[in-house]
């Protein structure tokens, strides 16, 4: 909260004795205006739950950010630019964790994952498989609000107000506190939520498994939507984000992006969903 200076007390005047004192009116002090607090994006963060399979969500506030990586960022690829301004006018709820195998099984009735465990992220699911999961989840809850995030929504939520290589800063030395990646994963996935979250309360946005988003692949951001909506086109490949357990630190950066055929299934590729307000 902004600092409000404390005004020194107004000294009490000592009247000069006169035969007939004339009262001196005391001026009414002008009140010092109370500064309006500068709103912060974290002020409106909140949580909710689905009605059926216990997914936990974080409320991500509306806001603006610079998407992509600057030309001087260490490890940058040419398709991470140009940096462009995005204005997300609507808040949304983002899944706090990557979708787990238990949650997948509750909706789909099976578990295609290579690494098995209820609290491990589901993997070996294609983009097409994920669309079917979302359709069934929406049908089960009588809504149409669940979907994959757009690529812009994903990066906005990952950055959590930062402009650095990672949501916690630029230094790779801290990545192990936030992510499972090639240096610490032992070549496998790990239960969701075991590392530190970003400042908006989202876990595993760096590492563990890559995460499908809704967008089609574009080589760079020329012509990208300024409102953060899904960027589609007649292109078979779909984008995934965040890095995975078998990838190095540079591939886990907030701006890093990859793509794949929507039919592929890999043991390092999963997803998280959002719920529209």
N, C-alpha and C positions, 0 to 999 in steps of 0.2 A: 504494500500500500504506500502511495506517495507520502513523503515526509512533510508534516505540517509544522512549521517553525512555531516555537512558543514565544509570544510577544512579551517583552519586559513590562512589568506593572507600571501603570501611569502614576507618577509621583503625586501625592496629595498636596495641593498648594497650601502654604502657611499664610493666612490673611494678615495684612499689615494693619495694626490697630489704628482706628480713626474715631473721631468723636461720634460720627454717625456712619457706621459701616454700611456700605451698599453691597447687598448680596451679589456675588458674581455667578451667573448661571453656569452650571457645569455642563460642558458640551457632551452630547450623547455620542459615545464612541461608535464608530462604524464597525459593525461586526466583520471579523475576518472570514471570508468565504471558506467553507470546507471543501477541499479539493475532491473532485470526483475520481474515484479509484479507476485506474486503467484496467479495462477488462482483460483477463487472460483466458487463453483457450481452455485451460484446464478447469476453469471455474464451473463449467456446465457438464463436466464429465459425470456419467452415471452408469448404472448397470441394470440389466434386466435378464430374464430367463425365458426360454421357450416353454410352451405348455407341455411338451411331450418328452423330449429326450435330454433335457437339462443343459442345453448349450447356454453358456454365459456370454453376454455381450457387453461392450463398452460403448457409451454414447460419444460419438465423435462430432464435435461442433462444426457448424459451417465456418468457412474461412477461405483465405487465399494463400497461395504459396507459389514458389518457383520450382517447376518440375524439370527434371533432368540434371545432368552434371555439367559443371563449367569445364571449359577446355583445359584448365590447369589442374583438374582433380587427378590425384594419383590413381592409376589403374583404369582411367576412363576409356570407354570404347566410343567410336564415332556415332554409333546408333543410340547413344544416350543423350543426344542433343538435337537441336539447340535447346538451351534452357528457355522456358517460356512460362508466362504467367497464367495461372489457373485459378478461377474463382468458383468455389463450390458453395452454392447458395443454400443448400439444404443440409442439415445435420443428418447423420445416419448412425445405426448401431452396427459396430464391427465385432465379429466373433473374437473373444479374448484369446482363444487358443486355436490352433489348427484342429480341424475336425478329427475326432478320434475314431479308432476302430469300433469301439462300443457304440458310438453314435451312428456310425455308418451302418452297422449291423442292425440297429434298432429300426432303421428306415428301409434298408435294402434286403435284409435277411441273409446276407452273406458277408464274407470278409476276404477280399482279394489280396490283402497285404502280404508282402514277403516276410517282414519282421512282425511277429505276432505279439499282441498285448493290448488289453482293453484301453489303456491310457496312452498307447503309442499313437502317433498320427497315422491315419489311414493313408496308404500309398498304393502304387500300382493301380491307380484309377485314372482313366482318360478324361479329357475335357467333356467328351460326350457322356461318359458315365456320371460325371458330376452334374450335368444338366438333368439327368434322370433323377438323381438324388434330390435335387432342389425341387423338381416338379412334385415328387412324392411327399416331400416335407411340406410344401405349400398346401397340397391337397389334404394332408393329414391334419393340418392346423386351420384349414379353411381360410387361407389368405393367399395373396400373390406378392407378398413383401420380401420374401427371401430370394437372394440371387448372389452370384459372384460379384465382387467389386469390379468396377472399371480399373484400368491400369492407373489412372490418375487418383482415384479414391484410395487405392492400395498404397501408392507412394506417399500421399498426404498423411495417411494413418501411420505409416511406417516412420516417416520423418518426425512426426509429433512436434511440429514447430521448429525443427532444426534445419540448417542448411549445410551441415557437415557430411562427411562420407558415410557415417553411420548415425543412428538416432542418438547415440551417446557421445559423439565427437568424431575426431579424425583418426585417432590412434588405434592401430590394429592390436596393440598390446592389451586392450581391454575387451576385445571381441569375445574371448573365452568366457567372460562373465555373462554374456548375453546370448551366446549362440553355440550350437553344436555344429562344428565344421571339421574340415580334414585334420586339424591339429589336435582335436580332443574327442572326436566322436567314436573312435574305435571301429570305424567303418559300419555304423549302424544308426538307426533312429533311436531316439530317447523319449521317455514320457513327456508329454507337453507340459509347459509351465515350470520346468525345473531351473531355468536360468532367469536372470533379471528381466523384467519387462521394460519397455520404453516408458517415457514420462507420461504417456496417456494410458498406461496399464495394459498394453498388448504384449503378449509373450511370443517368442520364436519368430518374430518378423525377420530376423536374420538367422539363417541356418535351419537345421533339423531337416525339413523337407521343403523343396520348392513349392510354390503355391500358384495354381492356375488363377488367372483373371479372365474377364469376359472378352477383352479386346482381341481383334485380329492383329496380326503382326504388321508393323510398318517399320521400314529401316530409317529410323529417325522420326523427329516430331514436327517436321514441316507440315502445316495444315492440321495439326492436332486440335481437337475441340478445346476452346478456352473455358468451357463450363465444367470440364471434368467428366463429361458423359462418356459412355462406351463408344470407342472408335472402331467401327466396323468397315468392312469392304469385302469385295469378292476375292478373298485370300484364304487358303485353307489353313494356314498355320495360326495358332493361338499363343498368347503371351503367358509366361509364368515368371514369378518374381521371388526374390528373397534369398537365394542360395540354398545349399543343401549340405547334408552331413559329409559328402565326399568332395566338397569344393573348397578352394582356398579363400583367404580373407577378402581378396579383391572382388570375388564373385558374390559376396554377401553384402555389398554396399547397398545403400538405400536406392540408388539410381540404376543399379545393374539389372539387366533384362535379358531374357532368353525366350525362345519360342519352340514349338513343336507341333507335329501333326495332332489334331484333336482326338485321334484314335490311339495314340501311344500310351503305354502303361509302363511306369518305371518305379523302382523301389526307393526313389528319392523325390518323388513328385506327388504332392497331395493338394490341399486347398483349405481355405477358410471362407466363410460366407458373411454377408452383411444382411441386415434387415432394414428396409426403408421405414421411415417414420410415417 
